[in-house]
Amino acid sequence: STSCEPSEKVKALKFEFSEASEKNAELQKQVKELTSKLRYAEQIKQQAETQVAILGQQHKAGPFGTVKSLRTNLAVIPDESVNPRLSAILDKVAVQKELIVTLANSNVKEMLEVQFTTIKKLGIPNYLVVALDDEIVDLCESNDIAFYKRDPDEGLDSVGKSGGNHAVSSLKFQILREFLQLGYGVLLSDVDIVYLQNPFNHLYRDSDVESMTDGHNNMTAYGYDDVFDEPSMGWARYAHTMRIWVYNSGFFYIRPTIPSIELLDRVAYRLAHETAWDQAVFNEELFFPSHPGYDGLFASRRTMDYYIFMNSKVLFKTVRKDGELRKKVKPVIVHVNYHPDKLPRMRAIVEFYVNGDQEALKSFPDGSEK
C-alpha cells in the first residue's frame, strides 16, 4: 500500500488541477462577458452625454479644435405593437438589445450550417435565423438554433422560398424594418460568412450604419482623391474626385434610429420599383448628397476595419500570402463575397483559422476560375 500512495496522490493532484482549470476557464469567460458589458455601458454613457451636451441647449462654438458635432442619433421609442410575436422572440434571443440576423432558404442550407457551427463554437447567444422556408425551420429546430418564421406574405414568400442570393438579399431591407421599430440594433449577416470572434466586442455603435467594406487597402476602404484627366481642357485638364469602394450590404450593423429606418424604406421602395442590385442602391442612398430634385439621407456612417471584418479578396489576395499578416491578423469574420465557390472556401477558412491547418487556403486561386 505504501508503494501505491504516491500514485494516489498524483491522481488526486491531477483531479484538483483539472477542477482548478475548469474553474479558471469559467472565471475567464465571466470576466470576458463582464468586460464586454462594461464597454457597452461606457459607450452608451458617452453617447448620452454627447447628446445632452449638443441637444440640451443652444451654445457657442468652443475654441479651435474643440468643436464636435453629433454623430450618434437617438434611438427610436420601441413599439411592440408592430409585431408582438417577433418582439417576444427578440426578448429571449437578444443581448443588450442587439443580435445577429441571417436570412436563409434551403438554397443556402449547407453554408448556413457552416455559419451557425462557428457561431455555436464561439458561444454567441444572440443569433437569429429568419427562416424563409420550412426546410430551414427544420434545420434550426434540429440544431437548437433560434429562428423566426414570418407570417405568410405572398409577395415576399415567393422570393424567399425560391430566390437566389441577390433576390433574398433584397428582402432583408423590408424584413429588418420591424426589428428596428422594436428597438433592436441588428448586425445583418449574409450566410456566406464565417465567424471567428464575437463581433459585438468590436463595434463602435456611434453611427446609424457601421458596415464592412469591399475595399482591400486603406485607399479603397476609407476613401481617396482620384484625379480625372481630360487633356482637351488644357490648364483645367485635372479634375479631382473623391472615391470610396462600396459598403457591403451583406454585413452591416444598423442602429434603431429614424435615419436607419428611412434608409431601409428608401432601399426597399427602389428595389420594388426598379431592376437594380440591392448593394448599389444601398450605397447610393447612403452616399448621394442632396441636389436639385433629390433630398439626401442624413445618416451617419462608419467603415469597419477591413482586416477585422475581412472580405475574401483581402484574405485570398493579401493575408494568406503574407507571413506577418497571417500571424498578426485574426479576423472577427471572413465574408466570402468575392468568390462564387463559397462553400469550399468557407470550409477552408474554418480549417485554417479554427483547426490550425496552415495548408487549407493554398489550393484556391486568388479570384474565380472564370
N, C-alpha and C positions, 0 to 999 in steps of 0.2 A: 504493500500500500504506500510505503514511503517513496518508492520509485515512480509511482503514478501521480504523486502530489503535484510536482511541477507542471505536469501536463494539464491537470485540472485547473491549476492557477492560470496557465496560459489561455485555456478555453474561457475562463471567467473574464480575464482581461480583454480578450478579443470581443466577447459579448458586450462588455461595458464600453469598449471603443466603438463598436457598431452602433450601440444605442446613442452614444455621445455624438457620433457623426450624423445620425438621423435628426437628433435634436438641433444640431448646428445648422443643418440644411433647412430645417423648418424655420429656425430663427432668421436665417439669411433671407428666406422667402418673405417673412413678415416685415423685415427691415426694408426690403425692396418695395413691397406694397405700400408701406407707410411713407417711404421717401417719395414715391410717385404721387400719393395723395397730398403730401405736403407741398410738392412742386406745383401741383394743380391748384391748390388753395392759394398759394402765393401769386400765381398768375391771375386768378380771379380777383384777388385783393388789389393787385396793381392796376388791373383794367378798371375796376370800380373807382379807385382813387383818381385815375386819369379822367374818367368820365365826369366825376363830380367836379374836378378842377376846371374842366373845359366847359361843361354844360351848366354848371351850377349858377354862374353869374357872368355878367359881362366883365371883361378885364382888359387892361392894357397889355400890349406886347412887351415881353421882358427884354433884357439885354441881348445883344447879338450872340447867336449860337445857343440860346436857351429856349427858343420857341419851338414847340412841337404840337402838331395838330392831332386830332383824334382819329385813330385808325380802326379802333375796335367798336363796332356798332353795338347798340343794346340788343339783347336777345328779345324775341317776341314773348308775349304772355302765352303760356301753353293753353291750348284749347282741346281738352279731352273729348269734347262732343264731336270732333271731326271724325274720329274712328275709335270708339271705346274698346273694341276688340284688340286692335293694334296697340292701343295705349296700355292695356293690361299685359300684353306680351313684352313690350319695351320696359315696363316697370320691373319685370323679372330679369330681363337679359342685360339691360344697360348698366354700366358702371359710371357713376358721376355724370349721368345724363348723356353718355356717349356710347357709341357702338360701331362696329364694322358691319356694313351691309353689302351682301353679294346677291346679285340676281342670277338665277340659273335655270335652264331647262335640260332635258335629257340629252340634248346635243353636246353638252359640255360636262357630262357626268364624270368622266374619268379625271378631267382637270380639277373639278370641284373636289373630288376625293383626295387628290394630292394636296390641294389647298387646305382643306379642313384637317387633314392629318398633321400638317405643320402647325396649324392653329392650336390643335389639341396638345401637341407635344410641348408647345410654349406655355400652355396653361392660360391662354387668353379666354376669359369667360364671356366677354361682351361681343359675341359674333353671331350674326343672324343671316340666314339664307332666305331670300324671297323666292319661294318655290313657284315656278311658272307652270309646272305640270305635276301630275300625280306620281310619276316615277321619282322625281326629286323629293317629294314628300316622303315616299317610302324609304329612300336613301337616308334622309335626315333622321327619320324615326329609328331606323335600324342602327344608326351610328351615334345616337344621342346628341344630335346637333339641333340647336334651336332654329325654328323656321317659322315663316309666316306665309300663308296661302291667302291671297287676296279674295275678296268677294267676286263673284262672276262679273265679267265685263267683256262683252262680245268683241269689241274692237281691240282691246289690249290683249285678251286671251289668245286670239288667233295669231298674233305676232309672237306672244310669249311662248306658246307651245311649239311652234314650228320655225321660228325665225333663227337666222344665224347670228353671229357675234354682233354685227353692226345694227341689225334690226332690234335685237334685245337691248343693246346699249342705249338706243334712243328711248326705250321705255322708262329708264331709270329716272329721267327728269320729271316725268309725271308721277311716278310712284314715290319718289323722295319727298315730294311736297308735304305729304301728310306727316312724315317723320319730323320735319322742321316745324310744322304747325303745332305738333305735340310738344315742342320744346327741346328736341334732342339734337346734339351735334352728331353728324354722320361722317364716317370715313368710308366713302364709297369705293368698292373694290371689284374690279373685273375678276373672272375666275382664273385667268392665266397669270396669277401672281403667287409667288412662294413667300411665306413669312418666315423670317429668321430671327427677329426680335419683336418685342411688343411695340407697335408703332405709337401708342399713346404716350410712351415715355419720351418721344422725340418731336412732339408737336409744339408750336408756339402759341396757337389759339388767339392770335392778335389780329386776325383778318377774317373777312367774310369767307374767303376761299383760300385754302392752302393746298397747292397742287404740285404733284410731281411733274417734271419737265421731260419733253422729248429731246432736249439738248444733251450734248455729250461732253462739253467743256465749259469753262467759265463764260466765254463769249456767248455761245449759243444758248446756254441755260439762263443766264442772267441779263443778257442784252449787250448790244454793241452798236457802234456808229458805222454803218455801211455806206460807202460813198458810191453814188451812181454817176457814171461818166458819160456825158453827151458832148463829144468833140465839136459838133456843129454850133454849140452855144459859145464857143470861143472862151473869153475870160470867165464866163459863168458856167463852164462845162461841168464842174463838180457840184453835185447836189448831195447833201448829207441826209441819210435816212436812219431812223432808229429801228433796229431789228431785234427780235427775240423769237426763239423757237417755241412752238406752241405748248400750252399746258396739256397734259394727258387727261382726257375725260374719263379714263378707266381707273384712275386712282387720285382722289382728292378728298380733303376734309372740308366740310361745309358747316358753318355755324347757323343756328336758327335765328336769322335776322331778316328784316324786311328786304334789304338788297339781295340776300341769298334767295329768298322766295321769288322775288321779281326775276332774278336770273333764271331760275327753273321754269317760271311761266313763259318767259321770252323764248327760251330754247325749245320748250315743248310745243309752243304755238308755231314756231317756224318749221319744226320738223313735221308737224301735222299738215302744213300747207305748202311745203317746198320739198323738192327732191335734193336732199343735202346730207352731208356727213355730219353726224352729231358733234364730233370733235371740232370741226371747223366752225360750226355755229356757236358752240360753247365758247370758243376763243374770241370770235367776232363780238359776241355780246359782252364779254369781259373787257375787251381792249379798245373797241372802236369808240372814239370820242364823240361828244355831241357836235352836230354840224347841221346846216340847213335841212330841215325836214326829218331830223333824227335826234332823239334825246338819248345820250349815252347813259350807261348804267353806272351808278355811283357805288360800286362795290370795291372794298379793299381786297388786295391780293398779296399772296406771299408764294414765292417759288421755293420748293423743297430742295434740300441739298441733294445733288444728283449722284453722289457717292453713297448716301444713306438710303435714299429712296431711288433705287437704281433701275434704269431701263436696260433691256437686254443688249442694246448697242454698246453701252458703256461696259457691260460685263464681257461680252464676247470680242469686242474690238480692242479694248484697252486693258481692263483689270486682269483678265486671265493670262495676259502675256507679260505682265509686269510683276516681277517677284516681290518688289517692295510693296506695291499696292495690294497684292494678294495677302501679304502679312498684316498690313495696317488696316485695310478696309474690311469691315464686317457689316454688310448692308442690313438694313431693317427688313426690306423687302426687295425682291427682284421681279420686275414685271416683264414678261416675255412678249412685249408689244411689237418688237421689230422683226419677229420671225414667225413664219407660218407653221413650222414644225414645233408647236407649242408644248405638247405633252412630253415628248422625249427630252426636250431642253429643261422643262420643269423638273423632271425626274433626275436629270443630271445635276441640276443645281442643288437639289436635296442631297445627292450623293457627295457632292463637293463640299458644301458648307456644313451639312448636318452629320454625315457619316465619315467625312475626312478623306474621301477618295480624291487624291490630287490629280488623277488622270481623267476624271469624269467629264471635264469640259473640252478636252483636247480634240476629240474626233469631229467636232462641229465646225462648219465654215463660219467665217465672220458674218456673212449675210445669208440670204436664202439661196438655194441652189439654182433657182430660175430667175 
